[in-house]
C-alpha cells in the first residue's frame, strides 16, 4: 500500500515517466476517455441535462485494470492532459477509479523530470468548472447532432446525413466561398511598369509602377481602358523625373512561437502536412518528451523557456541577438488554456533523430520558431520614391502621370538568422526591388516600359491552413478539434480535396441550403457566442444547466418550424442523371467522384450494344468541355478505332512512357512503350522485351471504368480472368470477363 499510482492518458508516456519517478510509483494509462455517452440514443435530456455515461468493452477492461492498481495504491495522481478534455477525463477517473481513495490532480506542460517533479509538488483538486465546460460542449454537440441530423435527412430524402454544431458552420464557409467563386466576374485592367538599369555596378536593376490611384474610385477601382495605360506608357518611356525621395529605418518583429492553429497552418504550408498528420506528429513529439504540450492557444513562452533560449544564444556567441526584454504577444480574447506556446523541451537539441522524417521536420520548424521568437528585431533601410512623367497627358486631364518605387535592404538580420527562411514573407516586392539613392529633380529614362495586362482573381477556395485560419478567426470550434472537423467533412463526402483545396460536393451544398436561414447554429456569430458561454462556465461565470437549457430550447423551436417548412426540395443525389449526353443522345451525363475529383460520365457506359464512353470534366458542378489533346504527329494509326493516331505520353514514373489514342474518350485504346514504339500489354519476346504493335499486329482493348473514369484492364485472379480498374487500390471496381471483354461490353 506504499506505492503511488500516476494515471496519464496515453500509454506512450508511461515508460518515460516511470523512468523519472522510479521505485515507489506505478504509471498507468487510461487510453483516453473511460466513459462516454451512448451511441444508440441521445443520452441526455432536460431539465438537468446530465448525460448518461456508458463504458465500452475496451474501456471496461481499462477500468478493471486501473481499479486493481488503485486498490494497492496509497495515493492516486491524475496526470491527464492539461486542457479541458484532460480535466474531464480526470473527473471520470476520480468518480470511477478513485472512490474511497484520495485523488490529486497534477498537470505538466512537458514530459521532463523537472516538470513532473514540480507538478507533483503542487497537486490540486479536479476543477469541476473546467469539467462542466467540456461536458457542456459534449452535450450541446450531442443535442444538435442527434436532433438536427434525422430532421435534415427527412427533408432531403437522404438517410444517414450528419449535421453538427461546428462541422456545419465549417461546411457553410466552404460552400459560401464556392458560391462567391461562381458569382465572380473577372475584370480586365491595366497598369504600367518601368524597368531601369542601376547606375552603380554593385546594385541590381530596379523598377517603378504607375500610381493610378488619383484616377480610380471605390465604385471603379481599376483602369479598364487600355488606351489610357498605353498613353501613359508611351510618355513615360521618354523619361520620368524624381519628385520626392526618402529613407527610413524599419524594424520587423519576430513571429510568436507556435500555438496549435499556427502550427497546423505552418506545417501545411511549409511541410505539406495535413492538419490530422500534424496533430499526430506533435502528439508523438510531446509523448517522447521533445516538445511542450501542443494543444495551446497561448502565444507566449514561460520564463523558463525564454531563459533556456537566451542561454543557448549566449553559448553560440550571439549576445547581440538577445533583446533587452522578453518578446511577448497579446493572446486572443477567447484563448482558453493557461499553459505556454509550443517549444522544444531542450533547446540544445536541434535534430532529435526520431526515425520519422516528418516528425523531425516538424520538430525543427518548432525549434526555429521558438528560438526566433526571443531574438532581436530584424532591421531594414526602406527607400521610397515618387516620380512623374516629364509631360502631362490629355488622357489624364492634362496632368502628369505619377509613378512610385520602393525597396528595402536588410541591415541587421536579428530573428531571421534563426528562421532561415521558414517564416519570411514570400514575394515581398520591396525586398526584390533594390532602389538606388535618387535625387529629386533628376531624370531617369527606363530601359523598358510596358503595359501590364491584369485581371481580377476570384476568391480562392479554402486550403487546409486557410480553413483553419478562418475557423480560428471566427471563433468556431477550438484548434484541437479542427482535424476532426475536416476529417468528418471529407469522410462523409460533404467536401472533396482537389489540388489541396476544398470543394463542396452537391450533397454538402444541399445540406447548407437546407440549414441556412432556418437554424441559428449555422450562423458564425451564434456559434462564437456559444463558445463564449462555454468559456464562462469554465470561469464560473455561467451556470451549466442554464446555458445548455437555453440553447436546447431555442433549437427545439427551430426544429418545429423546420418540420413544417415545405420549401426544401429533396436532394436528387450526386450521381443522378442531370444532363443529356452530347454524343449518344439518349444517355444522361451524371456527376461521378473519381480519383482526381469529380467528372461527368454517360449512363450508357454499360450498354451491351455500343456502350457510350463519353466523359467530360467537371466545371463548377456542371459538365465542362473536354480539353483538346495537344497536337502530336504519329506514324501509328490506332488499331482499335481506325480513325485516331497513337500518341506517346509520359507515365507516372520518371522516364516511363505509354501510348494512347488521340480520340480519347471516344476511343480508350492504350499500349505500352517498347523502346519508342507502341507495344502490346503482356506479350513478350523471347529475350524478354515487350513486342511492339507493328511486330505482333495484336490489339489490347481497354474499357472505361464506370466508377472512377480510369481504365479497366484484363487481369487473372484465383478464380480466373476478370477486369480490374487501373486506379487500384484507390478504385476497386471490377467486372466479370465475357469472351475476352468486360461483361457489360
C-alpha positions, 0 to 999 in steps of 0.5 A: 500500500506504499506505492503511488499510482500516476494515471496519464492518458496515453500509454506512450508516456508511461515508460518515460515517466516511470523512468523519472519517478522510479521505485515507489510509483506505478504509471498507468494509462487510461487510453483516453476517455473511460466513459462516454455517452451512448451511441444508440440514443441521445443520452441526455435530456432536460431539465438537468441535462446530465448525460448518461455515461456508458463504458465500452468493452475496451474501456471496461477492461481499462477500468478493471485494470486501473481499479486493481492498481488503485486498490494497492495504491496509497495515493492516486495522481491524475496526470491527464492532459492539461486542457479541458478534455484532460480535466474531464477525463480526470473527473471520470477517473476520480468518480470511477477509479478513485472512490474511497481513495484520495485523488490529486490532480497534477498537470505538466506542460512537458514530459521532463523530470523537472516538470513532473517533479514540480507538478507533483509538488503542487497537486490540486483538486479536479476543477469541476468548472473546467469539467462542466465546460467540456461536458457542456460542449459534449452535450450541446454537440450531442443535442444538435447532432442527434436532433438536427441530423434525422430532421435534415435527412427527412427533408432531403430524402437522404438517410444517414446525413450528419449535421453538427454544431461546428462541422456545419458552420465549417461546411457553410464557409466552404460552400459560401466561398464556392458560391462567391467563386461562381458569382465572380466576374473577372475584370480586365485592367491595366497598369504600367511598369518601368524597368531601369538599369542601376547606375552603380555596378554593385546594385541590381536593376530596379523598377517603378509602377504607375500610381493610378490611384488619383484616377480610380474610385471605390465604385471603379477601382481599376483602369479598364481602358487600355488606351489610357495605360498605353498613353501613359506608357508611351510618355513615360518611356521618354523619361520620368523625373524624381519628385520626392525621395526618402529613407527610413529605418524599419524594424520587423518583429519576430513571429510568436512561437507556435500555438496549435492553429499556427502550427497546423497552418505552418506545417501545411504550408511549409511541410505539406502536412495535413492538419490530422498528420500534424496533430499526430506528429506533435502528439508523438513529439510531446509523448517522447518528451521533445516538445511542450504540450501542443494543444495551446492557444497561448502565444507566449513562452514561460520564463523558463523557456525564454531563459533556456533560449537566451542561454543557448544564444549566449553559448553560440556567441550571439549576445547581440541577438538577445533583446533587452526584454522578453518578446511577448504577444497579446493572446486572443480574447477567447484563448482558453488554456493557461499553459505556454506556446509550443517549444522544444523541451531542450533547446540544445537539441536541434535534430532529435533523430526520431526515425520519422522524417516528418516528425523531425521536420516538424520538430525543427520548424518548432525549434526555429520558431521558438528560438526566433521568437526571443531574438532581436528585431530584424532591421531594414533601410526602406527607400521610397520614391515618387516620380512623374512623367516629364509631360502631362497627358490629355488622357489624364486631364492634362496632368502628369502621370505619377509613378512610385518605387520602393525597396528595402535592404536588410541591415541587421538580420536579428530573428531571421538568422534563426528562421532561415527562411521558414517564416519570411514573407514570400514575394515581398516586392520591396525586398526584390526591388533594390532602389538606388539613392535618387535625387529629386529633380533628376531624370531617369529614362527606363530601359523598358516600359510596358503595359501590364495586362491584369485581371481580377482573381476570384476568391480562392477556395479554402486550403487546409491552413486557410480553413483553419485560419478562418475557423480560428478567426471566427471563433468556431470550434477550438484548434484541437478539434479542427482535424476532426472537423475536416476529417468528418467533412471529407469522410462523409463526402460533404467536401472533396480535396482537389489540388489541396483545396476544398470543394463542396460536393452537391450533397454538402451544398444541399445540406447548407441550403437546407440549414441556412436561414432556418437554424441559428447554429449555422450562423458564425456569430451564434456559434462564437457566442456559444463558445463564449458561454462555454468559456464562462462556465469554465470561469464560473461565470455561467451556470451549466444547466442554464446555458445548455437549457437555453440553447436546447430550447431555442433549437427545439423551436427551430426544429418545429418550424423546420418540420413544417417548412415545405420549401426544401426540395429533396436532394436528387443525389450526386450521381443522378442523371442531370444532363443529356449526353452530347454524343449518344443522345439518349444517355444522361451525363451524371456527376461521378467522384473519381480519383482526381475529383469529380467528372461527368460520365454517360449512363450508357457506359454499360450498354451491351450494344455500343456502350457510350464512353463519353466523359467530360470534366467537371466545371463548377458542378456542371459538365465542362468541355473536354480539353483538346489533346495537344497536337502530336504527329504519329506514324501509328494509326490506332488499331482499335478505332481506325480513325485516331493516331497513337500518341506517346505520353509520359507515365507516372514514373520518371522516364516511363512512357505509354501510348494512347489514342488521340480520340480519347474518350471516344476511343480508350485504346492504350499500349505500352512503350517498347523502346519508342514504339507502341507495344502490346500489354503482356506479350513478350519476346523471347529475350524478354522485351515487350513486342511492339504493335507493328511486330505482333499486329495484336490489339489490347482493348481497354474499357472505361471504368464506370466508377472512377473514369480510369481504365479497366484492364484484363487481369487473372485472379484465383478464380480466373480472368476478370477486369480490374480498374487501373486506379487500384487500390484507390478504385476497386471496381471490377467486372466479370470477363465475357469472351475476352471483354468486360461483361457489360461490353 
